[in-house]
Amino acid sequence: MPRTADKTDIPRRLAEAGYLLFTRFGYNATGIQQITDQAGVPKGSFYNHFDSKDAFAAQIIRNYAAWVDQAWAQCQADAPPDALGAIRHTFARFIAHHGHTQCQGCLVGNFAAEVAESSANCRAVLQACMDAWRVRLAELIARAQEEGSVRHDVDAALLSTLFWDAWEGALLRMKIAQSTAPLQQTTALLIDHLLAQPPRAGPPG
């Protein structure tokens, strides 16, 4: 098997293999031997870089979260200047991504369903990841409230939490239906109804 002087090569290959296999088959159905075979490295080299499969999975989640951070930043860079437009733009891009990846779903959501109860390590990383997502969206919602395009009778953090909860649920429906239609429907309801300014009460008749 070819050796490399690059100390980051094997961890990178393992991480790429782990992401591919965890996304395709899930955590429980993926073994270390499968990961090292996919990466093209000896099985023993796995333990030179990771203490356990659990620690490895936690790192894959961190890597995925970093990728989502970059994707979010890219969406904001070319988003409309108004906050509500930026929210609509960002989630439209996310929906397009899930369509391109054949509705594989969100790795964080997949791991949450499989390992949140059995792995305190992964649960902590998942919690940190989802907390960061909620904060970012809450900041956009708060700005939209200041701009007058989003309801201000509900706290921005609560709106963000409900938005993400609904989004993750729609991702599960997407995987079952093998269609992004659940994401499109849910996002439209969230943006056009949940976040919308409530209608003003008319004068008493």
C-alpha positions as CSV (number, residue, x, y, z in Angstrom):
1,M,0.0,0.0,0.0
2,P,1.5,3.4,-0.9
3,R,3.0,5.4,1.9
4,T,2.9,9.2,2.1
5,A,5.0,11.8,3.9
6,D,1.9,14.0,4.3
7,K,0.7,13.5,7.9
8,T,-2.7,14.8,7.0
9,D,-3.3,12.4,4.1
10,I,-4.5,9.4,6.0
11,P,-6.8,11.4,8.4
12,R,-8.2,13.2,5.3
13,R,-8.8,10.0,3.4
14,L,-10.4,8.4,6.5
15,A,-12.7,11.4,6.9
16,E,-13.8,11.4,3.3
17,A,-14.5,7.7,3.5
18,G,-16.4,8.1,6.7
19,Y,-18.5,10.9,5.5
20,L,-19.4,8.9,2.3
21,L,-20.3,5.7,4.2
22,F,-22.1,7.3,7.1
23,T,-24.2,9.3,4.7
24,R,-24.9,6.3,2.5
25,F,-25.4,3.5,5.2
26,G,-25.6,5.3,8.5
27,Y,-23.4,5.0,11.6
28,N,-24.5,1.6,12.9
29,A,-24.2,-0.2,9.6
30,T,-20.7,1.1,8.9
31,G,-17.7,-0.6,10.4
32,I,-14.1,0.5,10.8
33,Q,-13.0,-2.1,8.3
34,Q,-15.3,-0.7,5.7
35,I,-14.0,2.8,6.4
36,T,-10.4,1.8,6.0
37,D,-11.1,-0.2,2.9
38,Q,-12.9,2.8,1.4
39,A,-10.0,5.0,2.3
40,G,-7.4,2.6,1.0
41,V,-5.4,2.5,4.3
42,P,-4.5,-0.3,6.7
43,K,-7.1,-0.9,9.5
44,G,-4.4,-0.4,12.1
45,S,-3.8,3.2,10.9
46,F,-7.3,4.1,12.0
47,Y,-6.3,3.9,15.6
48,N,-3.2,6.0,15.1
49,H,-5.5,8.9,14.5
50,F,-8.8,8.2,16.3
51,D,-9.3,6.5,19.7
52,S,-12.6,4.9,18.7
53,K,-15.4,4.8,16.1
54,D,-17.3,7.2,18.4
55,A,-14.5,9.7,18.4
56,F,-14.2,9.4,14.6
57,A,-17.9,10.0,14.2
58,A,-17.7,13.1,16.3
59,Q,-14.9,14.5,14.0
60,I,-17.0,13.7,10.9
61,I,-19.8,15.8,12.4
62,R,-17.4,18.6,13.1
63,N,-16.2,18.5,9.5
64,Y,-19.8,18.5,8.2
65,A,-20.6,21.5,10.5
66,A,-17.6,23.3,9.1
67,W,-18.8,22.6,5.6
68,V,-22.3,24.0,6.4
69,D,-20.6,27.1,7.9
70,Q,-18.8,27.7,4.6
71,A,-22.0,27.0,2.6
72,W,-23.9,29.5,4.8
73,A,-21.2,32.1,4.4
74,Q,-21.3,31.7,0.6
75,C,-25.1,32.0,0.5
76,Q,-24.9,35.3,2.5
77,A,-22.2,36.6,0.3
78,D,-24.5,36.7,-2.8
79,A,-27.8,37.0,-1.0
80,P,-30.2,39.9,-1.4
81,P,-29.5,42.8,1.0
82,D,-32.7,42.5,3.0
83,A,-32.7,39.9,5.7
84,L,-35.9,38.1,4.7
85,G,-34.6,37.9,1.1
86,A,-31.4,36.4,2.5
87,I,-33.3,33.7,4.4
88,R,-35.3,32.8,1.3
89,H,-32.1,32.7,-0.8
90,T,-30.2,30.6,1.6
91,F,-32.8,27.9,2.0
92,A,-33.4,27.8,-1.7
93,R,-29.8,27.1,-2.2
94,F,-29.9,24.4,0.5
95,I,-32.9,22.8,-1.2
96,A,-31.0,22.8,-4.5
97,H,-28.1,21.1,-2.8
98,H,-30.3,18.3,-1.5
99,G,-31.7,17.8,-5.0
100,H,-28.2,17.5,-6.4
101,T,-27.2,15.0,-3.8
102,Q,-30.2,12.8,-4.5
103,C,-32.0,13.5,-1.2
104,Q,-29.4,11.9,1.1
105,G,-30.5,14.2,3.9
106,C,-28.6,16.1,6.6
107,L,-25.7,14.2,8.3
108,V,-26.5,16.0,11.6
109,G,-30.1,14.9,11.5
110,N,-29.1,11.4,10.5
111,F,-26.7,11.1,13.4
112,A,-29.1,12.7,15.8
113,A,-31.6,9.8,15.0
114,E,-28.9,7.1,15.4
115,V,-26.4,8.0,18.1
116,A,-27.8,10.9,20.2
117,E,-29.0,8.5,22.9
118,S,-26.0,6.2,22.9
119,S,-23.0,8.6,22.5
120,A,-22.6,11.5,24.9
121,N,-19.6,12.6,22.8
122,C,-21.5,12.8,19.5
123,R,-24.6,14.3,21.3
124,A,-22.5,17.2,22.6
125,V,-21.0,17.9,19.1
126,L,-24.5,17.6,17.5
127,Q,-25.9,20.0,20.1
128,A,-23.1,22.6,19.5
129,C,-23.7,22.3,15.8
130,M,-27.4,22.8,15.9
131,D,-27.1,25.6,18.5
132,A,-24.8,27.5,16.1
133,W,-27.3,27.1,13.2
134,R,-30.1,28.4,15.4
135,V,-28.1,31.4,16.4
136,R,-27.2,32.3,12.8
137,L,-30.7,32.1,11.6
138,A,-32.0,34.0,14.7
139,E,-29.6,36.9,13.8
140,L,-31.1,37.1,10.3
141,I,-34.7,36.9,11.7
142,A,-33.9,39.6,14.3
143,R,-32.6,41.9,11.5
144,A,-35.7,41.1,9.4
145,Q,-37.8,42.1,12.4
146,E,-35.9,45.4,12.6
147,E,-36.6,45.9,8.9
148,G,-40.3,45.3,9.4
149,S,-40.5,42.3,7.1
150,V,-40.9,39.6,9.8
151,R,-43.4,39.4,12.7
152,H,-42.0,40.8,16.0
153,D,-44.6,39.3,18.4
154,V,-42.4,36.2,18.8
155,D,-38.8,36.2,19.9
156,A,-36.3,35.7,17.0
157,A,-34.6,32.8,18.8
158,L,-37.9,30.9,19.2
159,L,-38.8,31.5,15.6
160,S,-35.4,30.2,14.6
161,T,-35.7,27.1,16.7
162,L,-39.1,26.2,15.2
163,F,-37.8,26.9,11.7
164,W,-34.9,24.5,12.1
165,D,-37.1,21.8,13.8
166,A,-39.6,21.9,10.9
167,W,-36.7,21.9,8.4
168,E,-35.1,18.8,9.9
169,G,-38.5,17.1,9.9
170,A,-39.0,17.9,6.3
171,L,-35.6,16.4,5.6
172,L,-36.8,13.1,6.9
173,R,-39.9,13.3,4.7
174,M,-37.6,14.2,1.8
175,K,-35.6,11.0,2.3
176,I,-38.7,8.9,2.3
177,A,-40.3,10.6,-0.7
178,Q,-36.9,10.9,-2.5
179,S,-38.1,14.4,-3.5
180,T,-37.3,17.9,-2.4
181,A,-41.0,18.7,-2.4
182,P,-41.3,18.4,1.4
183,L,-38.5,21.0,1.8
184,Q,-40.1,23.3,-0.7
185,Q,-43.5,23.1,0.9
186,T,-42.2,23.5,4.5
187,T,-39.9,26.4,3.6
188,A,-42.7,28.2,1.9
189,L,-45.0,27.8,4.9
190,L,-42.3,28.9,7.3
191,I,-41.2,32.0,5.4
192,D,-44.6,33.1,4.0
193,H,-46.7,32.3,7.0
194,L,-44.8,31.6,10.2
195,L,-42.4,34.5,9.7
196,A,-44.9,36.8,8.0
197,Q,-46.3,39.9,9.8
198,P,-49.7,39.0,11.2
199,P,-52.5,41.0,9.6
200,R,-53.4,44.2,11.3
201,A,-56.7,44.2,13.1
202,G,-59.3,46.4,11.3
203,P,-61.3,49.1,13.0
204,P,-64.0,47.8,15.3
205,G,-67.2,47.4,13.3
